[in-house]
Amino acid sequence: MSTDSRPIYERIYETLREEILQGKYNIGDRVPSEKELADEYNVSRITSKKALEMLAEVGLIVRKPGRGSFVAEEGAAVTEMASTDERARHTLIGLVMTDFGNTFGTAMIYGMERASAEHESFLVLRRSFGVPENEEKAIRTFMDLGVDGIIVLPAQGEFYNAEILKLVIQQFPLVLVDRHLKGVAAASISTDNISAARTGVDYLLDLGHKQICLLTPPPIDTTAVEDRIEGFVRAHAERGVIVDRSLWLDEITSTLPNSFHQPNIDQDIRMIVDHLRNHPQITALFAIEYNIALLAKAAVEQMGLQIPADISIICFDSPPTTLGSGYRFTHLIQNEEEIGKLAVENVLKLKRGEKVANKTSLDAKLIIGDSTGPAK
């Protein structure tokens, strides 16, 4: 049994240092990568990275993003050390998200950028457009670039990619936003979607609505959607109102990533129209997201009905209106900027070896708009 009480990264550093000084690795030779060292010593990549950073700090190696680490030339050590010191002061964080817009995502990125600037770090964005293969490729690219941490808004769907699992196993600084992955011990930051949905349903029930239609895409194991559905059901149960699932419409697909095309939009609007005609007792529509609320509004207007006189609509994340433009839905607004800020701060904490909460949930706020009124 070893009696060496030094941190493992110091032992790795010392071993590589001796091998370089003794000529096992000559000038310009590539030394083992973070992954290779992590596998060899059975440690996390954070540990092996620390050892390589120490070698770079003393000028023994040069770290080249996307290529690897190489034994430094004599005379170039001072220059490379300055470069390494500069890199060490500016943490690089990769961000992978499905997409962003004025309904959701832009404010979150703004929060991330503000937090990054405050902590002298840089944010690099890649969009997956909801395609798991794009998500995997983006994560691999970020790792090749030598990022210090990664933030991921997982692609919509029941399958999370193997690259995320690798990051978790390697204890690489990783934070998920907007949803959490079941069975995966990764830090996540999102809205308390259960509580938010309960707040929205409570508001409709207070207005006298008892026949409420839930409009949602297929849940397909996406936790944000599942939690909102659970909140919808809980609110009814707590108020002693029976949930009539026959009033639900959970086949909206045009708002999913890569599906937002006019033929799909028209098809979903027709489906909502048919559903309302088949269930004339419905007095309110609870849309899981803003774009679905837009579909619902178009469907109600096609039927010649008035909002909110005939049917009320509530949703998540209606974008702000300016100078009287746009339609102001009653909605539940998420604290996107704070989600983004906390995501960056948690990545930086994980990089420093600090512990963070496995799941952080933020409250949403109910904003009363023009789309809700008392039930008939």
C-alpha positions in Angstrom: 0.0 0.0 0.0 1.3 3.4 -0.9 2.1 5.8 1.9 2.4 8.9 -0.3 -0.2 11.3 1.1 0.2 13.9 -1.7 -2.9 14.6 -3.9 -3.0 12.2 -6.9 -2.6 15.1 -9.4 0.7 16.0 -7.7 1.9 12.5 -8.1 0.9 12.4 -11.8 2.6 15.7 -12.3 5.8 14.5 -10.6 5.9 11.3 -12.6 5.5 13.1 -16.0 8.0 15.8 -14.9 10.6 13.1 -14.2 9.9 11.4 -17.5 10.3 14.6 -19.4 13.5 15.6 -17.6 15.0 12.1 -18.1 14.3 12.1 -21.9 11.4 9.7 -22.1 9.6 12.5 -23.9 11.7 14.8 -26.1 11.0 18.3 -27.3 7.9 18.4 -29.4 6.7 14.9 -28.3 3.1 14.5 -27.3 2.5 13.6 -23.7 -0.5 11.5 -22.6 -3.8 13.3 -22.8 -6.2 14.1 -19.9 -8.3 11.0 -20.9 -5.3 8.7 -21.2 -3.9 9.8 -17.8 -7.4 9.5 -16.2 -7.7 5.9 -17.5 -4.1 5.0 -16.5 -4.5 6.3 -12.9 -8.2 5.5 -12.6 -9.0 9.1 -11.7 -11.4 11.8 -13.1 -10.3 14.1 -15.9 -10.4 17.0 -13.5 -7.5 15.4 -11.7 -5.5 14.6 -14.8 -6.2 18.0 -16.2 -4.8 19.6 -13.1 -1.6 17.7 -13.4 -1.1 18.8 -17.0 -1.9 22.4 -16.1 0.8 22.3 -13.5 3.3 21.0 -16.1 2.3 23.9 -18.4 2.6 26.4 -15.6 6.3 25.5 -15.1 6.9 25.6 -18.9 7.6 21.9 -19.4 4.7 21.3 -21.8 2.6 23.4 -24.2 -1.2 22.7 -24.3 -2.7 23.1 -27.8 -6.5 23.0 -27.8 -7.8 20.3 -30.1 -4.3 18.7 -30.6 -3.0 17.8 -27.2 0.0 18.6 -24.9 3.6 18.6 -26.1 7.0 19.0 -24.5 8.0 22.6 -24.8 11.1 23.9 -26.5 13.8 25.5 -24.5 13.6 29.3 -24.8 9.9 29.0 -25.6 9.0 28.1 -22.0 8.5 31.7 -20.8 6.3 32.6 -23.8 4.2 29.4 -23.4 3.9 30.0 -19.7 2.5 33.4 -20.2 0.0 31.9 -22.7 -0.9 29.2 -20.2 -1.3 31.7 -17.4 -3.6 33.8 -19.6 -5.6 30.8 -20.5 -5.8 29.8 -16.8 -7.3 33.1 -15.9 -10.1 32.7 -18.5 -12.2 29.6 -18.1 -13.8 28.3 -21.2 -17.4 26.9 -20.9 -19.2 25.1 -23.7 -23.0 25.5 -24.0 -25.1 23.0 -25.9 -28.8 23.8 -26.3 -31.6 22.8 -28.6 -32.3 26.3 -29.8 -33.2 29.7 -28.4 -35.6 32.6 -29.2 -37.6 35.3 -27.7 -40.0 32.8 -26.1 -37.3 30.9 -24.2 -33.5 30.7 -24.2 -32.3 34.2 -25.1 -32.7 35.6 -21.6 -31.0 32.5 -20.2 -28.0 33.0 -22.5 -27.9 36.6 -21.4 -27.7 35.5 -17.8 -24.9 33.1 -18.7 -22.9 35.8 -20.5 -23.2 38.2 -17.6 -22.0 35.6 -15.1 -19.2 34.6 -17.5 -18.0 38.1 -17.8 -18.1 38.6 -14.0 -15.9 35.5 -13.5 -13.5 36.2 -16.4 -14.7 33.1 -18.3 -15.9 32.7 -21.9 -19.0 31.0 -23.3 -19.0 29.0 -26.6 -22.5 28.1 -28.0 -23.5 25.2 -30.2 -27.2 24.5 -31.1 -28.3 20.9 -31.4 -31.8 21.7 -32.9 -33.1 18.8 -30.9 -31.0 16.2 -32.7 -29.2 13.9 -30.3 -26.4 13.3 -32.8 -25.7 17.0 -33.0 -25.6 17.1 -29.3 -23.1 14.3 -29.1 -20.9 15.9 -31.7 -21.0 19.3 -30.0 -19.9 17.8 -26.6 -17.0 15.8 -28.3 -15.9 19.0 -30.1 -15.9 21.0 -26.8 -13.8 18.3 -25.1 -11.3 18.3 -28.0 -11.1 22.1 -27.6 -10.2 21.6 -23.9 -13.2 23.4 -22.3 -13.2 23.6 -18.5 -16.9 22.8 -18.2 -20.1 22.2 -20.2 -23.7 23.3 -19.8 -26.3 21.3 -21.7 -30.0 21.8 -22.4 -30.6 18.2 -23.5 -32.3 17.5 -26.8 -36.0 16.8 -26.5 -36.6 13.1 -26.2 -36.4 10.1 -23.9 -32.8 9.2 -24.8 -29.9 11.1 -23.4 -26.7 10.6 -25.3 -23.6 8.6 -24.3 -21.4 11.7 -24.2 -23.4 13.1 -21.3 -23.0 9.8 -19.4 -19.2 9.9 -20.1 -19.0 13.4 -18.6 -20.9 12.2 -15.5 -18.7 9.1 -15.0 -15.5 11.2 -15.5 -16.8 13.8 -13.0 -16.3 16.5 -15.5 -17.9 19.9 -14.6 -21.3 19.5 -16.2 -24.6 21.3 -15.5 -28.0 20.6 -17.2 -30.5 23.3 -17.6 -34.3 23.4 -18.1 -34.6 19.7 -17.3 -32.9 16.8 -15.4 -32.1 13.3 -16.6 -33.6 10.4 -14.7 -31.0 8.1 -13.2 -28.1 10.5 -14.0 -26.3 12.1 -11.1 -25.7 15.4 -12.9 -26.3 18.9 -11.4 -29.4 20.5 -13.0 -31.0 23.9 -12.8 -34.6 24.5 -14.0 -37.9 26.0 -13.1 -40.1 24.3 -10.5 -42.5 23.3 -13.3 -44.8 21.3 -11.0 -45.4 24.4 -8.8 -45.7 26.7 -11.8 -48.4 24.6 -13.4 -50.3 24.3 -10.2 -50.3 28.1 -9.9 -51.6 28.4 -13.5 -54.4 25.9 -13.0 -55.3 27.4 -9.6 -55.8 30.7 -11.3 -58.1 29.2 -13.9 -60.1 27.3 -11.3 -60.5 30.6 -9.3 -62.1 32.1 -12.5 -64.6 29.3 -12.5 -63.1 27.1 -15.2 -63.7 23.4 -14.5 -63.4 22.0 -18.0 -59.8 22.7 -18.9 -58.1 21.3 -21.9 -54.3 20.6 -21.6 -52.4 21.2 -24.8 -49.0 19.5 -24.9 -46.6 17.7 -27.1 -46.1 14.0 -26.4 -44.2 13.9 -23.0 -41.7 11.3 -24.3 -39.9 11.3 -21.0 -39.0 15.0 -21.1 -39.0 16.0 -17.5 -40.0 19.7 -18.0 -43.2 18.6 -19.8 -43.8 15.7 -17.4 -43.5 18.0 -14.4 -46.0 20.5 -15.9 -48.5 17.7 -16.5 -48.0 16.5 -12.9 -48.6 20.0 -11.6 -51.8 20.3 -13.7 -53.1 17.1 -12.2 -52.1 18.0 -8.7 -53.9 21.3 -8.8 -57.1 19.6 -9.7 -56.7 17.0 -7.0 -56.0 19.6 -4.3 -59.1 21.5 -5.2 -61.3 18.4 -5.4 -61.9 18.8 -9.2 -62.0 15.7 -11.3 -59.4 15.6 -14.1 -61.1 14.7 -17.4 -58.3 13.3 -19.5 -60.6 13.1 -22.5 -60.3 16.8 -22.7 -56.5 16.7 -23.1 -54.8 17.0 -26.5 -51.2 15.6 -26.2 -50.3 15.1 -29.8 -49.1 18.7 -30.7 -45.9 18.1 -32.7 -45.3 21.2 -34.8 -43.6 23.1 -32.0 -40.9 20.3 -31.5 -37.4 21.1 -32.8 -37.1 20.6 -36.6 -40.9 20.3 -36.9 -41.8 24.0 -37.0 -43.0 24.1 -40.6 -46.2 25.5 -42.1 -47.8 22.1 -43.1 -47.3 20.8 -39.5 -48.6 24.0 -38.0 -51.7 24.0 -40.1 -52.3 20.3 -39.2 -52.0 21.0 -35.5 -54.4 24.0 -35.8 -57.0 21.8 -37.5 -56.5 19.2 -34.8 -57.2 21.7 -32.1 -60.3 23.0 -34.0 -61.7 19.5 -34.3 -61.0 18.8 -30.6 -62.8 21.9 -29.5 -65.8 21.1 -31.7 -65.9 17.5 -30.3 -65.7 18.9 -26.7 -67.8 22.1 -26.6 -67.8 22.0 -22.8 -64.2 23.2 -22.7 -63.9 26.8 -21.4 -60.1 27.1 -21.0 -56.9 25.9 -22.7 -53.7 25.3 -20.7 -50.8 25.4 -23.2 -47.6 23.8 -22.1 -45.6 26.4 -24.0 -46.0 29.7 -25.8 -46.0 28.4 -29.4 -48.7 26.0 -28.6 -50.7 28.9 -27.2 -50.3 30.6 -30.6 -51.7 27.5 -32.2 -54.7 27.5 -29.8 -55.4 31.2 -30.4 -55.4 30.6 -34.2 -57.8 27.6 -33.8 -60.2 29.6 -31.5 -60.3 32.5 -33.9 -60.9 30.2 -36.9 -64.0 28.9 -35.1 -65.3 32.5 -34.8 -65.0 32.4 -31.0 -63.7 35.2 -28.7 -60.7 35.1 -26.3 -61.3 35.3 -23.3 -65.1 35.7 -23.6 -65.7 32.2 -25.0 -62.4 30.5 -24.2 -59.5 31.5 -21.9 -55.9 30.6 -22.7 -52.9 30.4 -20.4 -49.3 29.3 -21.2 -45.7 29.3 -20.3 -43.2 32.0 -21.4 -45.1 34.6 -23.4 -42.5 37.0 -24.8 -42.7 40.6 -23.7 -44.7 43.0 -25.9 -43.4 46.5 -26.8 -45.2 49.6 -27.9 -48.5 47.8 -27.9 -47.4 45.2 -30.5 -48.0 41.5 -30.0 -50.7 39.6 -28.1 -50.3 39.5 -24.3 -51.2 36.0 -23.0 -51.7 35.3 -19.4 -48.6 33.2 -18.7 -46.1 31.8 -16.3 -42.7 33.4 -16.7 -39.5 31.5 -15.9 -36.5 33.2 -14.3 -34.3 32.5 -17.3 -31.5 34.9 -16.4 -31.1 33.4 -13.0 -31.1 29.9 -14.4 -28.3 31.0 -16.8 -26.3 32.7 -14.0 -26.5 29.7 -11.7 -25.5 27.3 -14.4 -22.3 29.2 -15.0 -21.6 29.6 -11.3 -22.1 25.9 -10.7 -19.8 24.9 -13.5 -17.1 27.1 -12.0 -17.7 25.6 -8.5 -17.5 22.1 -9.9 -14.2 23.0 -11.7 -12.8 24.1 -8.3 -13.8 20.8 -6.8 -16.7 22.2 -4.8 -20.0 20.4 -4.3 -23.3 21.8 -5.8 -26.9 20.8 -5.4 -28.0 17.9 -7.6 -31.2 19.6 -8.5 -32.0 23.3 -8.2 -35.6 24.5 -8.9 -36.6 28.2 -9.3 -40.1 29.6 -9.0 -42.0 31.0 -11.9 -44.3 34.0 -11.7 -47.9 34.3 -13.0 -48.4 37.3 -15.3 -52.0 38.3 -16.0 -52.6 39.1 -19.7 -55.5 39.6 -22.1 -56.2 35.9 -22.7 -58.1 34.8 -19.5 -61.4 35.8 -18.0 -64.2 34.3 -16.0 -65.8 31.0 -17.3 -69.2 31.3 -18.9 
